[in-house]
Amino acid sequence: MTARPDSDQDMPLVAHLTELRSRLLRSVAAVLLIFAALFYFAQDIYALVSAPLRAYLPEGATMIATGVASPFLAPFKLTLMVSLFLAMPVVLYQIWGFIAPGLYQHEKRIAVPLMASSVLLFYAGMAFAYFVVFPIMFGFFASVTPEGVAMMTDIGQYLDFVLTLFFAFGVAFEVPVATFLLIWVGIVDVESLRRSRPYVIVASFVIGMILTPPDIFSQTLLAVPMWLLFEVGVFCGARIRRQESAGANGQSHP
């Protein structure tokens, strides 16, 4: 097994902290640069994110701002969050640059695809929420609005709601990465996860019930992808385990 670099082992604590600070500053700078480029389009970004709800508002109804500063703060907050999401590859690259010297060579080969897949899966979860879940969810909310009640949502409350769902679906789509890590580190084995499949399916539907409206369609839209992503993680973990076992046998019996 390849040893870690001696330079990393001898690196003093102050040097580690200095490097950490510089990488944090680079990450913050990336977020601020993207934010500066997007701030001019803050109103357009909010209009884009609110489109799934506005499509189901009654004719003549609009979204409202109950706070004095909400017309400015809501687009500002959304643009800042979008900047953070878009800068995530840069942030993860800085994290990777900080931890990579302390990893073995075989750990690096697995860590890079894991970090890349984590970003892509998080983006996929957000896209799934926006294009699939939001239309169904807001259509359901509009259909159950009591007669005589005007559906006019506050822009600040709407933003908090959708950001929570974006984060929830982004994290939910990290299931295969988490499953793979559990197998790779050795916390659980593949057979144990396969035996727990019924519990995973039930847990997926429970999470779907909590995060989505109380109708079977939207619950299924979250539960089924979570279960399938779990299966992907189990498959990838089992494959890596087989490769490691084959490599170990090959070294033991040249």
C-alpha positions as CSV (number, residue, x, y, z in Angstrom):
1,M,0.0,0.0,0.0
2,T,1.3,3.4,-1.0
3,A,2.3,5.5,2.1
4,R,1.2,9.0,2.6
5,P,3.7,11.8,1.6
6,D,6.3,12.5,4.3
7,S,5.8,16.3,3.6
8,D,2.2,16.0,4.8
9,Q,3.2,14.1,7.9
10,D,5.8,16.7,8.8
11,M,3.7,19.7,8.0
12,P,3.2,21.8,11.1
13,L,-0.3,22.7,12.4
14,V,0.2,26.4,11.6
15,A,0.9,25.5,8.0
16,H,-2.3,23.4,7.9
17,L,-4.4,26.2,9.3
18,T,-2.8,28.7,6.8
19,E,-3.7,26.4,3.9
20,L,-7.2,25.9,5.2
21,R,-7.7,29.7,5.5
22,S,-6.5,30.3,2.0
23,R,-8.8,27.6,0.6
24,L,-11.7,28.9,2.5
25,L,-11.0,32.4,1.1
26,R,-10.9,31.0,-2.4
27,S,-14.2,29.3,-1.9
28,V,-15.8,32.5,-0.5
29,A,-14.3,34.5,-3.4
30,A,-15.8,32.1,-5.9
31,V,-19.3,32.5,-4.4
32,L,-19.0,36.3,-4.3
33,L,-17.8,36.5,-7.9
34,I,-20.7,34.4,-9.1
35,F,-23.1,36.4,-6.9
36,A,-21.8,39.7,-8.4
37,A,-22.3,38.3,-11.9
38,L,-25.9,37.1,-11.1
39,F,-27.1,40.0,-8.9
40,Y,-28.3,42.1,-11.9
41,F,-30.6,39.2,-12.8
42,A,-31.9,38.6,-9.3
43,Q,-35.5,39.5,-10.2
44,D,-35.4,37.2,-13.2
45,I,-34.0,34.3,-11.1
46,Y,-36.8,34.7,-8.6
47,A,-39.3,34.8,-11.4
48,L,-37.9,31.6,-12.8
49,V,-38.0,29.8,-9.4
50,S,-41.5,31.0,-8.7
51,A,-42.8,30.0,-12.1
52,P,-44.1,26.5,-10.9
53,L,-46.3,28.2,-8.3
54,R,-47.4,31.1,-10.5
55,A,-48.6,28.7,-13.1
56,Y,-51.3,27.5,-10.7
57,L,-52.4,30.8,-9.3
58,P,-56.0,31.7,-10.1
59,E,-56.6,34.1,-12.9
60,G,-55.8,37.6,-11.8
61,A,-54.0,36.5,-8.6
62,T,-50.4,37.3,-7.9
63,M,-47.7,36.6,-5.3
64,I,-47.5,39.2,-2.5
65,A,-44.8,40.7,-0.3
66,T,-45.9,41.2,3.3
67,G,-42.6,42.5,4.6
68,V,-41.3,46.0,3.8
69,A,-38.0,44.8,2.5
70,S,-39.2,41.5,1.0
71,P,-39.2,42.6,-2.6
72,F,-35.5,43.2,-2.3
73,L,-34.4,40.6,0.3
74,A,-36.2,37.6,-1.3
75,P,-34.4,37.9,-4.7
76,F,-31.2,38.8,-2.9
77,K,-31.3,35.7,-0.7
78,L,-32.2,33.4,-3.6
79,T,-29.4,34.8,-5.8
80,L,-26.9,34.2,-2.9
81,M,-28.1,30.6,-2.6
82,V,-27.9,30.0,-6.3
83,S,-24.4,31.4,-6.3
84,L,-23.4,28.9,-3.5
85,F,-25.0,26.0,-5.4
86,L,-23.1,27.0,-8.6
87,A,-19.8,27.5,-6.8
88,M,-20.1,24.0,-5.2
89,P,-17.6,22.4,-7.7
90,V,-15.0,25.1,-6.7
91,V,-15.7,24.6,-3.0
92,L,-15.4,20.8,-3.3
93,Y,-12.2,21.2,-5.3
94,Q,-10.7,23.3,-2.5
95,I,-11.8,20.7,0.0
96,W,-10.2,18.0,-2.1
97,G,-7.0,20.0,-2.4
98,F,-6.8,20.2,1.4
99,I,-7.4,16.6,2.2
100,A,-5.8,14.9,-0.8
101,P,-2.2,14.9,0.5
102,G,-3.4,12.8,3.5
103,L,-5.0,10.1,1.4
104,Y,-3.5,6.9,0.1
105,Q,-3.4,6.4,-3.7
106,H,-6.3,3.9,-3.8
107,E,-8.3,6.3,-1.7
108,K,-7.7,9.1,-4.1
109,R,-8.9,7.0,-7.0
110,I,-12.3,6.5,-5.3
111,A,-12.6,9.9,-3.7
112,V,-12.5,11.9,-6.9
113,P,-15.5,10.1,-8.6
114,L,-17.4,10.3,-5.2
115,M,-17.0,14.0,-5.0
116,A,-18.0,14.5,-8.7
117,S,-21.0,12.2,-8.3
118,S,-22.0,14.0,-5.1
119,V,-22.3,17.3,-6.9
120,L,-24.1,15.8,-9.9
121,L,-26.6,14.0,-7.7
122,F,-27.3,17.1,-5.6
123,Y,-28.0,19.0,-8.8
124,A,-30.1,16.2,-10.1
125,G,-32.2,16.2,-6.9
126,M,-32.8,19.9,-7.2
127,A,-33.8,19.5,-10.9
128,F,-36.1,16.7,-10.1
129,A,-37.8,18.8,-7.4
130,Y,-38.2,21.8,-9.8
131,F,-39.4,20.0,-12.9
132,V,-41.3,17.0,-11.5
133,V,-42.3,17.6,-7.8
134,F,-43.2,21.3,-7.8
135,P,-45.8,21.1,-10.6
136,I,-47.6,18.2,-8.9
137,M,-47.3,19.7,-5.5
138,F,-48.5,23.2,-6.3
139,G,-51.2,21.8,-8.5
140,F,-52.4,19.8,-5.5
141,F,-52.3,22.8,-3.3
142,A,-54.3,24.9,-5.8
143,S,-56.9,22.1,-6.1
144,V,-57.6,22.0,-2.4
145,T,-57.8,25.7,-1.8
146,P,-61.1,26.3,0.0
147,E,-63.8,28.2,-1.8
148,G,-63.7,31.9,-1.0
149,V,-60.0,31.8,-0.2
150,A,-57.6,33.7,-2.5
151,M,-54.4,31.8,-3.1
152,M,-51.8,34.6,-2.8
153,T,-48.5,33.4,-1.5
154,D,-45.9,35.6,0.2
155,I,-42.6,35.7,-1.7
156,G,-40.5,35.3,1.4
157,Q,-42.4,32.2,2.7
158,Y,-42.4,30.7,-0.8
159,L,-38.6,31.1,-1.0
160,D,-38.0,29.5,2.4
161,F,-40.3,26.6,1.3
162,V,-38.7,25.9,-2.0
163,L,-35.1,26.2,-0.6
164,T,-36.0,23.6,2.0
165,L,-37.3,21.3,-0.7
166,F,-34.3,21.9,-2.9
167,F,-32.0,21.0,-0.1
168,A,-34.1,18.0,1.0
169,F,-34.2,16.5,-2.5
170,G,-30.6,17.3,-3.1
171,V,-29.6,15.4,0.1
172,A,-32.0,12.6,-0.7
173,F,-30.3,12.0,-4.0
174,E,-27.0,11.5,-2.1
175,V,-28.3,8.1,-1.0
176,P,-26.0,6.1,-3.4
177,V,-22.9,8.0,-2.2
178,A,-23.8,7.4,1.5
179,T,-24.6,3.7,0.8
180,F,-21.3,3.3,-1.1
181,L,-19.3,4.9,1.7
182,L,-20.9,2.7,4.4
183,I,-19.8,-0.3,2.4
184,W,-16.4,1.0,1.5
185,V,-15.4,2.0,5.0
186,G,-16.7,-1.3,6.3
187,I,-19.4,0.0,8.6
188,V,-21.9,-2.4,7.0
189,D,-21.6,-5.2,4.4
190,V,-23.5,-5.7,1.2
191,E,-25.5,-8.6,2.4
192,S,-26.7,-6.7,5.5
193,L,-27.9,-3.9,3.3
194,R,-29.6,-6.3,0.9
195,R,-31.4,-8.0,3.8
196,S,-32.6,-4.5,5.0
197,R,-34.1,-3.7,1.7
198,P,-37.8,-3.9,2.9
199,Y,-37.0,-1.4,5.7
200,V,-35.3,0.9,3.2
201,I,-38.4,0.9,1.0
202,V,-40.7,1.7,4.0
203,A,-38.3,4.4,5.2
204,S,-38.3,5.9,1.7
205,F,-42.1,6.2,1.6
206,V,-42.1,7.6,5.2
207,I,-39.6,10.3,4.1
208,G,-41.7,10.9,1.0
209,M,-44.8,11.3,3.1
210,I,-43.0,13.9,5.4
211,L,-41.5,16.0,2.6
212,T,-44.4,16.0,0.1
213,P,-48.1,16.7,0.1
214,P,-50.4,14.0,1.4
215,D,-51.1,12.4,-1.9
216,I,-49.7,9.1,-3.1
217,F,-48.4,10.4,-6.4
218,S,-45.9,13.0,-5.0
219,Q,-44.9,10.6,-2.1
220,T,-44.1,8.0,-4.7
221,L,-42.1,10.5,-6.8
222,L,-39.6,10.9,-4.0
223,A,-39.8,7.4,-2.5
224,V,-39.1,5.4,-5.6
225,P,-36.0,7.4,-6.7
226,M,-34.6,7.1,-3.2
227,W,-35.0,3.3,-3.2
228,L,-33.5,3.0,-6.7
229,L,-30.6,5.2,-5.7
230,F,-30.1,3.0,-2.7
231,E,-29.9,0.0,-5.0
232,V,-27.3,1.8,-7.2
233,G,-25.2,2.5,-4.1
234,V,-25.4,-1.2,-3.0
235,F,-24.4,-2.3,-6.5
236,C,-21.4,0.0,-6.7
237,G,-20.3,-0.9,-3.2
238,A,-20.5,-4.6,-4.0
239,R,-18.5,-4.1,-7.2
240,I,-15.7,-2.3,-5.4
241,R,-15.6,-5.0,-2.7
242,R,-15.2,-7.6,-5.4
243,Q,-12.5,-5.7,-7.1
244,E,-10.6,-5.2,-3.8
245,S,-11.0,-8.9,-3.0
246,A,-9.7,-9.9,-6.4
247,G,-6.8,-7.5,-6.1
248,A,-5.9,-8.9,-2.6
249,N,-6.1,-12.5,-3.9
250,G,-3.9,-11.6,-6.8
251,Q,-1.3,-10.1,-4.5
252,S,-1.4,-13.1,-2.2
253,H,-1.0,-15.6,-5.0
254,P,1.2,-14.1,-7.7
